[in-house]
Amino acid sequence: MTSSSFNQPDSTQLSYRDAGVDMDAGDRLVENIKPFARRTLRPEVLNGIGGFGALFEISKHYQNPVLVSGTDGVGTKLKLAFQLNRHDSIGIDLVAMSVNDILVQGAEPLFFLDYFACGKLNVETATAVIRGIARGCELAGCALIGGETAEMPGMYPPEEYDLAGFAVGIVEKERIINGATIQEGDIVLGLASSGAHSNGYSLIRKIIENNRIDLSMDFHGKPLTDSIMAPTRIYVKAVLDLIKQLPVKGLAHITGGGLVENIPRILPEQTMAVLHKDTWQMPPLFTWLQLQGNVGDHEMTRVFNCGIGMVIIISPENAEQAMQSLRTTGETVWKIGEIKHRNIDQAATIVV
């Protein structure tokens, strides 16, 4: 075959921008987010945003440090963020889902990285999202030390993006909280959630769709949107302060699986958590969702947090002092149940 049989290339020059990737927009985003990231820095951070990798020095005051890692996204809550054009707090959700997860083992979050992917980069939207991520890091006391912004034409619908995060924390090996010492008679404390956090949104969206709900409608004195999109509460500083004062036996972050499926993850065999639903105040959002969707009681407790975002299990003699400590640090806390002996045919969490 001779060279003349090949098609001759078009003389028009192509650029990456012609292919749908705007590198200049990416550079603008990096410059936009640097001030937010700087506010989150800790002394252990050895370099700033923009390198090939982030350097973090482990503090020498740890004797036998163990690193604890967690990664998560925000689920289909993103779909509502797109629909409502509300991108300012979804980053807080992203941080919260990971740092609250590693907190349950007694770990102090050290640093966080994010992954933001889109078809075409909207610098304003991305800046709002990452500003929220930085705010979440501030609330958790961890450093935003890096991330990835990926512009991939054709991968996502216009004005939509995907979001994921990764957190690393640290705990002294002998202070790891794993639930091993939980026993019959221990007290279950519940910390108030700020709403649905980042779980159950496929059901929430279905309820909204089926009932043709106007999200701008008044809901207890403010737009329903505000309740639906309230960012996930970050419990790090309050719980770490408690751990320094008292021996905490177990912690459970109430995420997907709700109350009935998350608490058993930390319980020893032959124990169960008995929760009394009249001991805490379920936010109006959950009552409304249950009514609008005709959702059964059991389904509510296995899909939603129902007003309890974090569970703490502690000895009876320390319960009152723990509650006082948590209230001092700004948390709303209730004594919501106790640990009892479980027979083989009983569920590990019962709500009565």
Summary of the structure (lengths in Angstrom):
residues: 352
radius of gyration: 23.2
end to end distance: 81.2
largest distance: 89.7
contacts: 1151
relative contact order: 0.15
helix: 37%
strand: 23%
